[in-house]
Amino acid sequence: MSIELDNISYTYMKKTPYERTALKNISLEIKKGEFVAVIGSTGSGKSTLMQHFNALLKPDCGTVKIDNIDINIKSRDCKSAKNKVGMVFQYPEHQIFAETAYEDVAFGPRNKGLSEEEVERAVRSALKCVNLDYDTYALRSPFQLSGGQMRRLAIAGILAMEPDYLILDEPSAGLDPKARDDIFREIGELYETRKMAVILVTHSMEEAATYADRLLVMSKGKIVIDASPQTVFQKQRKLLKEVGLDVPETIKLAECLNARGLNIAEDVIQKQDLVTAILEWEGLK
């Protein structure tokens, strides 16, 4: 089971003075169960690429398949294939519209034709996944929630559709550190329990290093690196600089500490691993 892109390209505003090619001959496969981070500078094509995963955009050429179903050719299986992909846009709270949290999360399952009993079950499960107590929040107006709670509610609305592939476009944008950590803790738990694919678009190198097991680095509409975080941040630093990116602050700090004699391993790229290495060096662990 996977999302497969075969040689797709996409151009905005074709045959106008504002024509701009956003994607160029991209081929890619993302399998269910992977946690992939997509990084790149502004305008590199990240969001455009994501919108091809569930046919919000149709490529100028090439094919997009979900579990071997071409989602740009109308067929009996096309709609169900697209429903396997859930997308949470940047600032998803702007998508919230219903009078209650329950109704907002229930919108997707109802559109799938589920019975009211099945809808309630889906809503309860989705709210639980994002750590929003059903009895406390179900009948509350979404617009009375905090920013972090609204974002979790928006994610719950996607999870209620039970996607196999979850796309998150900058899910921590605008959140305070605690709300950001809560969001990613819940995303991590979902990834582990549901075994879905998670595709994270982020400008944060720390988030990419901490959560993903595969990185796609984009520049000028192309994927220029497809490798593990360790490979990208330790062996592709020159290319990262060329495309306007940098390594996580954790790596920079580790290098500074090594220069002062701490002897931290080169493969340390995550904050918690660095903390552990420092404690071990000081004999506190």
N, C-alpha and C positions, 0 to 999 in steps of 0.2 A: 504494500500500500504506500503510495507516494504521490506528491505533486511533481509533475514533469513538465519542464519547459524545453521546447526544441526550437532553437534558432529564432527566437522572437525579437522583433524590433517594433518601436512605437514612436510616432512623430506627432507632436501637438500642432494644431492649427495648420494643417497641410495646405499647400497652395495659397498661402497668404504671406504678407511681408513678415509675419511674426512666427513663421514656421521654425520649429525647434525639435531636433531629434533627441528623445529622452532615453531610449533604450536601443542598443545596437547588438543584434545577433547573440542574444543570451540563451545559453543552454544550461539547464540546471535540474537536479533532482533532489527533493527533500523528502525523506522517508518518515513515516509515522514513528514517533518515539525519539526523534532528534530534537535538540534544543539549539536553534540556530540564531545567531545575532547578525544583523545586517547593519554595517557601519559605512559611513562615507560623509563627505562634506555636503553642505547645503547645495541642492541642485544636481547631485550625483545620480539620481534616478531611483532612490530607495522606495519612496512612496508610490511612484509610478509602477515599479516592479510589483509591489504588494497588491496593487489594484488589479493586476492581471490574474492573481491567484484565485479569485472568485468571479471573474468576468465583469467586474465593474468597468474595466477597460478591455477592449479587444485588440489584439496585436495586428499590426499592419501585415505581418507575415509570420510564419511559424505556427506552432501549436502549443496549447496548454491543456494538459490532461490531469485529471484527478482520479486516481485508482483506475487508470487506463481508459477513462471516459473523456473525450474531447469536449470541454465545457463551452466551446464557442460554436458547436454544431447542435442545433435543436434536435433533441431526441427524448425518448421516454425517460432515460436515465440521467439526462443532463441536469435537471433541477435538483435531484437528490444528491448528485455529485457535488454541485455548488454548495448545497446546504452542509456539506461536511467541513466547509471552511468558515470559521468565525473570525470576523475582523473587528478589532477594537481600535477606533481611530484616535489620533491625538486629541486630547481634551474630550473624551467620550461623554462627559457629563452634558455636553452641548446637545447630545442626541436624546437626552431624557425628555419625555413629553407628557407622561401619564399623570393622573391625579394622585395615584398611590404607588408605592414601591412595588406592590404585588402586581398591579396592572402593567407596569412598565416591563417587568421581567416576564410576565405572562404573554406579552405581545407575540414573541417569536413562536413559542409552542402552539399558540392558538392558530397562527398562520399555517402551521404544519398540519392542522386538522385534528389535533389531539382532543380527547374528551376533557371536560372540566376536571374530572378526577385526576387524569394524567397531567393536566396543566398545573394543578396544585402541587402534585408530587414533584414536577420539574422545578417549580418556583421554590419550594422548600429546599430541595437539594442544591439549587444554584446559590441561594442566599447563604446556606450553610457553608458552601465552598469558599465564599468570600468573607466569612466570619461576620455576617449580619444576622442577628437573631430574628427568626421569623415572627415571633409574637411581639417583639419590640418594634420592628420596622415595616412589616408587611402593609399595614394600613396607614402608614405615615406618608405625608407628602415628600417626594424626593427632594423638593427644593428647601426642605427644612434640615437636610443632612449637611454634614461638613463636606469640604471639597474631597477629602480622601474617601469618605463614605459614598459620595455620589459616584466617584470613579469606580469603586468596588461594585456598586449597584449596576453601573453600565456593563461591567465585565460579567456580572451575574446574568444579565439579559442575553449575552452571547452564550454563556455556558449552558443556559437552559435549553439551547438548541442542540446540545451534546455534540459539538464539532470534533472531528478527528484532527483538525489542523487549526491552531489558534494563532492569529496574527495580532501582534501588539505594536502599535505605532507610538513610540515614546510614552509608555504608560506612566512614567514618573514625572513627566513635565509639569512644572508648576507646583509640585507637592513639597511639603516640608520633609525633613529627613525621616521623621518617625513614620509619616504616612507612606513615604517611598519604601521604607524597609518593610512595612506591613504588606504593601502591594506585592512586593517581590517574594516575601515569605509565602504568601498565599499562592502566587503563581508557581513557585517551586513545589509546593505541596500538590497542586493540581497536576503538574507535570509528572510527578512521581506516582500519584494514585491513578490517574486516568490514562497514562501512557500515550497521550496525544503528542503531536508535534507542536512545538512552540517556536514561532518565528518572531523575534524581537528586533524592531527597528529602534536604534538608539544612537544618540550623539555622545553618550557616556562610555568612555573606554573602560571605566571601572565596572559598569554593569555588564559590558560584553565579556570582560575577563572573568567576572565572578560567576555568571549564570550559564553562559553558553558552552557547548562542547564543540561548536563549529562556527567559524566566522566567515562571512562573505563581505569583502571590502569592495565598495563600488566607487567608480570615478568616471565621469563623463559618459554615463549610460552603459558602462561595461563592468563586469565583475573582474577585478584585477588580481584578487587573491581569494582562494577558497581553501582554508586550512584550519587547524586547531588554534585556539588562542595562544598556546605556547609558541607555536611556529610563527604566527603572525607577529606577536609582540617581541619575540626574542630574535627571530632570524630575518624578519622583513621590515626592519625599522626604517631603512633607507627609503623603501618604496612607500611606506606609510607617510613619511615626511613629504615625499613628492606629491602625494594626493591630498595634502593638507590635514593629515591626522597625526596623532602622537600616541605614545605608549601610556598606560595607566600611571597615575601618580604613585601607586604602590611600587612599581618597578623603579621609578626615579628615586624614591626614598631608599629602597633596598640597595641601589647602586651607591648612594651617598653613604649609607652605613657600611657597605663593604670597603669604601675608600678610607673609612676610619677604623677598619680592622675587624668588623664583625663576622665576615666570611659567611654570608647568607647565600644559599644555593641559587644558581642562575634561573632555575625554573619556577621560582616563587613569583607569581603574578597576582595572587589574590590577597586581599587585606588580612583575612584571618590567618592565612599561612605565614604572612610576614610577622604578625603578632606572635604566633607560635614560635617562629625562628628566633625572635628577639628574646622571648622568655627563656627559651632553651639556652641561648647564649649567656644570659644572665644567671642561669641556674635556678630559675624560678618555676620550672615546669618539669 
